[in-house]
Amino acid sequence: MQREIQDPDAVRAVRDRLKIELAELDRLGENMAALELNAAIENLTLRLGEQTSEADIAALANRHFNN
């Protein structure tokens, strides 16, 4: 069982920075690393009790399924 997040604001800030790094990995064509980083971002989003935005889902689909 995972422990409760002690500082949700700090974790949210890290998650948001990881999203920026995800875009950079995509730009560089590092698909496997981008997919793994996306999984970490999703995990943090769920632990924060949030849902992935429709825009983020659409962007992921466009990057990986429409190319």
C-alpha positions, 0 to 999 in steps of 0.5 A: 500500500502506498503512503499518503502524499505529504506535500501535494502541492510539491508533488503536483509541481514536480508532475507538471515539470515532468510534463515539460520534460515529456514534451522534450523527449517527444521532440527528440524522438525518444519514444520509449523513454517518453512512454515510461515518463508518461506512466510516471506522470499518470501514477502521480496524477492518480495518487494526487486524486486527479484525472488526466485532462482530455487535452493530455489524452488527446495529445498522447493519442496524437503523438503515439497513434496518429504518426 
